[in-house]
Amino acid sequence: MGDSFAPLVVQPPYFRFIERQLEKPVVAAVELLLRMTIKRINPSRVSVEAMRRITATLDSRLGKVEQDVNITSRQCDQVAVEWLDVPQSRPERIFLYLHGGAFAFRLPKMQTAMVARWCRALGARALMPRYRLAPEHPFPAGADDCLAAYRWLLDHCADPRQIVIAGDSAGGNLALVTMQRARDAGLPMPAAAVCLSPAVDFSLSGRSAVVNEDADPIFTTRLLRWFGELYLTEPELYMNPQVSPLVGDFSSLPPLLFQVGTKEMLLDDSTRAAAKAHAAGVQVQLDVFDRMPHVFQAIPQYAETKIADANLYEFLLRHADWHRGYPG
């Protein structure tokens, strides 16, 4: 699907297509590693504990956190969180970063390194909830923790105009769910949100979930189904808006940036969420990267990662109140 995607799409005004850059040998090596460690997994033959060991090994091989990153652990209204600071951080500029990992896993080195890049460039800091993980804590535990962390930020730290909610994959799901729940509770919205390859449709009803299964170097249908079974206690929950925010109400949300790759089974999660948000009157930017895999932004060896970062900075300088004193 990757090569034929751009010509087939009638491009809406919020859509950007980013051509594939020159491929380096390390890129092929990374994608081979992903296929050999994640995509080949048969859920019927692996335990959650074994999967966590696999993801921890992958995180150690691909993630590198610079020495100037300071991580401070604390509790925020019974939610375990980590503050991320770099020398450029300004206390009033805050990412609420909700990590991905299929609601059941963490990749702390890769995710911390990615968020630290953003914080250096934008003079921000990040609050990263260590939300409760499935299957030990199924839905709605993780979603409740993320909303509690946002409430805590509003009560203790920040002007909502200085907060940006960001998340990748499952964290992108939680970012949208957190904002939809916060809006319904009458809480102020953040300045903007960033969703990297968000998983927003547990029914896997998008066309890309079928046609991209071979091209995607990470996911298979049975793997995505297994992740859903870990997170949810009942299949009837699949179309609950707090599980699949694609079916939720996007009205009155802040400006949204979606970034996704054309190789992904979850490509249509982003394209459909962006379209629904746009139809609801939300300011939207959708960056679609030619032949890129799921959450490629966590792998700095990709040339496209620098482009994705630059687009993210441009979007936040335009929509968040972070333009004054921009250190870049």
Stockholm file with secondary structure:
# STOCKHOLM 1.0

chainA/1-328         MGDSFAPLVVQPPYFRFIERQLEKPVVAAVELLLRMTIKRINPSRVSVEAMRRITATLDSRLGKVEQDVNITSRQCDQVAVEWLDVPQSRPERIFLYLHGGAFAFRLPKMQTAMVARWCRALGARALMPRYRLAPEHPFPAGADDCLAAYRWLLDHCADPRQIVIAGDSAGGNLALVTMQRARDAGLPMPAAAVCLSPAVDFSLSGRSAVVNEDADPIFTTRLLRWFGELYLTEPELYMNPQVSPLVGDFSSLPPLLFQVGTKEMLLDDSTRAAAKAHAAGVQVQLDVFDRMPHVFQAIPQYAETKIADANLYEFLLRHADWHRGYPG
#=GR chainA/1-328 SS CTTTHHHHSCCCTTEEEECCCCCCHHHHHHHHHHIIIIITCCGGGCCHHHHHHHHHHHHHHHCCCCTTCEEEEEEETTEEEEEEECTTCCTTCEEEEECCSTTTCCCHHHHHHHHHHHHHHHTCEEEEECCCCTTTSCTTHHHHHHHHHHHHHHHHTCCGGGEEEEEETHHHHHHHHHHHHHHHTTCCCCSEEEEESCCCCTTCCSTHHHHTTTTCSSCCHHHHHHHHHHHCSCGGGGGCTTTCGGGSCCTTCCCEEEEEETTCTTHHHHHHHHHHHHHTTCCEEEEEETTCCTTGGGCTTSHHHHHHHHHHHHHHHHHSSCCTTCCC
#=GC SS_cons         CTTTHHHHSCCCTTEEEECCCCCCHHHHHHHHHHIIIIITCCGGGCCHHHHHHHHHHHHHHHCCCCTTCEEEEEEETTEEEEEEECTTCCTTCEEEEECCSTTTCCCHHHHHHHHHHHHHHHTCEEEEECCCCTTTSCTTHHHHHHHHHHHHHHHHTCCGGGEEEEEETHHHHHHHHHHHHHHHTTCCCCSEEEEESCCCCTTCCSTHHHHTTTTCSSCCHHHHHHHHHHHCSCGGGGGCTTTCGGGSCCTTCCCEEEEEETTCTTHHHHHHHHHHHHHTTCCEEEEEETTCCTTGGGCTTSHHHHHHHHHHHHHHHHHSSCCTTCCC
//
